[in-house]
Amino acid sequence: MTERIAVASGVRTPFCKMGTQLAAIDADQLGVIPLREALLQAKIRPNEVDDVIVGCCGQPAHAANVGRVIALNAGIPEHVPAVTVHRNCASGMEALSTAAQRLLLGEADIIVTAGVESMSNYPLLFGPAMKRFFERLYMAKTPAQRLAVLASFRLRHLAPVMALQVGLTDPTCGLIMGQTAENIASLFNISRLEQDEWANTSHHRAAQAMDAGYLNTEIVPVYPDQNHTSNEPIMADNGPRANQTIEALQKLKPYFDRRFGTVTVGSSSQLTDGAGAMVLMRESTAKARGLRPLGYISGYAYAGCDPKTMGLGPVFSTHKLFKKYRLSMADVDLMELNEAFAAQVLGNVRAFESEQFARDHLNDTTALGAIDTDRLNVNGGAIALGHPLAATGQRIVMTLLYELRRRDQRRGLATLCIGGGQGASFYVEAGE
Amino acid sequence: MTALTVVYKDAFAYVTIDQPGEAVNTFGRSLLDELDQLINTLDAAPAVQWVVVESAKKGVFIAGADIRELQSATSADDVAALISRGQEVFNRWAALSAKTVALINGAALGGGLEFALACDYVVVTNADTVRLGLPEVNLGIIPGWGGTQRLPKRIGVLPAIQHIVSGKPVSGKRALAMGLADAMVSAAFGQASLNQWIQSKQLKRRCPSRWVRVMTYLPFFNSIVRRMVRSAIIKTTKGMYPAPLMALDVVLKTHRGSLRDGLIRERDAIKALVAAPIPQYLIALFFAQESVKKQVPSGITQRSIHQVGVIGAGLMGGGIGWWFINHGQAVRFMDMSWSMIYKGYSAASAIIQKGVKRKKITAREAMVMRRRMTGTVTYLGFEIMDLVIEAVPEKMALKQEVLATIERHVDEQAIIATNTSSLSIDDMATCLKNPQRFLGIHFFSPVHKMPLVEIIPSEQTSPDVVADVCRMVIANKKFPIIVKNCPGFLVNRLLLPYVNEAIHILLEGYPIAKIDRIATAFGMPIGPLALADEVGLDIGLHVLTVLEAGYGDRMMVPKVLDQLVTADRFLGKKSGMGFYIHTSKKTVPHDALYDRLSINQKHRVSPSESEVIRDRLLLIMVNEAARCLDEKVVASPQLLDMAMVMGTGFPPFRGGLLRYADAVGIHGIVDRLTQLAQRVHTRFAPCSYLQTMAKDNTLFYRKD
């Protein structure tokens, strides 16, 4: 990159499990909360924004181009354009990289990005049979025709399709995401126990970080609009379990392959509502405005891989990133690797250090480099905090920057696997 | 012709009303004369079969009769002549052989709607700005150009009475539903769309169904309607306003008779109404509202205010926050903790929810409004605030500390304001490095209901800042009144002596309920002691103490009040005990107070004593108001009266405190005050301003 991209601010809502505290707030409202706050914390007035880029996987049906709806609801002036981007789990990161490109091309000076997901509000859909029934009913002109159509109704037409479930299924290989994790587990021979240990660690790390208040700076409290039982705003993620034990995790049944599988809901990321937002500008702009950025994006890369083992995406994208910017694992002080599944995290750990994998898949002679798991997801990951798809990309970049700053370290790698067989990797540096 | 232009096309005459140099069209003598001439022209043009009348003003068809002409009419006969002239022209208009259509694309109010009613067809467009109404009762009169005659014929007697008595305009959609409009056409294609209606012969004049018409001839119809509507009117107006009753009377007495007789009765009714001063008072208040804009100093900079910081997210902070988000600004609450901020958020959210319940806004709009509120516990983001208002508790040291902290966090352009009801703005300003951008904005509680805002510049406040804030307040649909910094500012300085006087009177043994009843009988919306309970005695005591400290003896607070508040914790409604005992079911006078204070309660109050009590309550205010004018606390008697009406609910039909004083007469006021000063206390001694007035034999409103 010709110039680093300054992250002027980054905040997110608490991540709340699907159907809990944030369930009443749909994506077009939820996204407004961190977006407004990010602007305020970056000291940017809404009329100074040149562009709005929002990642969202499940856009509400009533708010097509939800990014534009969020922008207007957040008081961004009408003349400022807004777009919604979609790269599945990396949608929040896609917002960042798209913004970086526009900034570096000089198309904009200040861009506010966001990632938002309200999984609680993913709709239930009628199947194609019911849809056809309605179409025919609508087209029928005479009462006789209408009667004929009505007579064709069968109870099975009512069987709903969950948008969430079909959304998490890869249409090219026909596997649901958890099955791709099973593939990785068998590929690298990752045991059930190893997976549960990682999940357990994730919960404990997240709980400790919450206790210590490390996450408070990145979270903007959310005020429930109505039906609120408590008199307190929603201040914290509700996924992490401080009292999690391996024993409890071991009791769970494999979910995706009930007979031979190893992946349980306990070692998978949680379905969650949440949103995050970050304000980006060129480093020079931040300097000219006298801002103290949270950190900088110094490089990024996306790469594709086999959809059946989509969880290994980070290996491919990080390899590309390292090649592009001449980096190695030695240049990484702290790392965030999204925990779609514990099996997938551990698969990446093995692939990163495997020379064999590098030769077979990366067309390289040396391994990518070993991941020090003590410096990986130090404040817990999506298994504990949840994975509100598009919001996660925003979260792992901002949480990495906050943690680098807290530890007084400099360089970080944030990487994420993407349904459909891709990986995204961002190289970031902490602010001064 | 200047206001009316006519374009002839085939069998159509298109009349456009556009009064030159005016923002809206109003019916005055000149427009009536022009219309009269137009009728002559149209009478001489038999080829014209259709006359379509439109307005060229944006959002307005005809806003009503020209109130200035009504105001300047010197006698009841003058008014009657004006009424007759309008009736005569409208009758001629209605008698045109061509079909007439009023094509209404905006507000058609009062005389404007009466003109439309004199047309054969009333057609509205689907524009949001369309409003139809007869708001005359709001000015103390009734519709005089056939409104009471032609409206019942169109929509039925009962709906017409309801419409006229309420004085509330209706939307185009509603007008169509109630039969007031005959058709609705597209606003974008007004004329073309209307032509289609006419050519397809679909345009039909609507009238009430046969059954509704027959019903009005039933023997008991009149007496039933009269009883029903009368009691409803008395309930809302407490019998203080004769106009709605008069409107009811006129409609009921005329709906079975001829138009000619009806119009005479209509005119006579107005003549009778304007013989009393109420219409003049109400009209003067109407103009006083307009004069608010003239106070705004001509500033050079024009800051627009989008981001507002509110420090202290209590009930007041929440109310202030709601006012801003309701008008599109973003609000950032700052308080000590997130749960405190949640209080402000909830207070604002509750007001929003009421709007949803009353269908003023949709649930989705409510959500978007709520998203305009953010919070911080560290002044984070205050660098981009355009205006910061602190609403922390009324303690000088605390406020100064908060203001100094605000100044450290905001940028140089930001306006800093304090919401205080009692503390000195000049004293507060001393803690700031740049006091030019600082001023007081005094909101009245509850913020979402009270239309008045006192703007208090300090000695150093820049006129630009005052101008910017006034403009913002006006744009946000409240009335700003610029007040000089003094203890209590304007409204509290006048109102608190009234409450204080009531307490003095109570201590003399007069019954609580009786004192309040004397005030409400005068027209005050609530008695002084009940008001004290509403506000909270602790808060009242605090402001009273500040006033006593500032003005000395004449605002002396009875010592026992302090006992009641601090020792007995009688705080008013919020603690359940005050001058009244408040339970969830009812409110009764707190008679144990007399024993507690070892006073003998008087159970009988003679009419002459009642009169003294009334005078004590009112004249203590008049005396103080004269001082306020003397000290130039407020710019004019008009503004003072408007502030009293909007800030305290002083009865509008009295025209305001100073109008009332003028009605009593300067000598009457001074004599009575002198008497009271001798008999009750020196606090009643007429101030020098009043004495000079008496010597010069002038009134507050000299020209009236």
Interface residues (C-beta under 8 A of the other chain):
Chain A: I25 Q29 V32 I33 R36 E37 L40 Q41 K43 I44 R45 P46 N47 N73 A74 G75 V220 P221 Y223 D225 Q226 N231 E232 P233 M235
Chain B: H306 Q307 A330 R332 W338 S339 I341 Y342 Y345 S346 S349 Q353 A366 M367 V368 R370 R371 R372 M373 T374 G375 T376 L380 G381 E383 I384
